[in-house]
């Protein structure tokens, strides 16, 4: 965290007292002129992304804006946010747990704010290897789990082509990184968890 990170978070809270959380700008630790993440997003096909990841920092990422999708890398939440949206879902363990939290917050109307002046630096995969088999397995499975948890049947049907395209692109990316086995294991994990989520009535 930059030395004034917490002061910038406090300033954002004072300026937007209705915000349920404040998400700062995260830059890459090894290349500090490049964005690691400016909040998260999820597309209609169910794949998620860190906004701006890998792009050069600049005016595009310097505007304060409302958001429902904080990156859990460096975000300050009100305690009452968790009382309304519940805690992180430990089923995820790693990857997309913050997207799941953001979706639950969005359904409860708990908007936050992106405050780019609160800057931090992220090592990225510091506890593991980027594009490891486990990373691909978890991301693949968790994308399908999110679809099952939050997309009702009519929305799944309406967005079926978007879902197939997005998941196909992710599969192609994983395979291009040599992670065929990781992707297949993630597919099995996701389908298993998706079925359980539907049976439990969480969707």
Secondary structure, DSSP 8 states (H G I E B T S, - for coil): --TTHHHHHHHHHHH-TT-SEEEEEEEESSSTTBEEESSEEE-TTS-EEETTTTSB-SGGG-S-EEES---TTSEEE-HHHHHHH-S--TTS-SSSHHHHHHHHHHHTT--EEEEEEEEEEE-SSTTS-TT-HHHHHHHHHHHHHHHHHH--HHHHHHTHHHHHHHHHHHHHHHHHTT-HHHHHHHHHHHHHHHHHHHHTT--
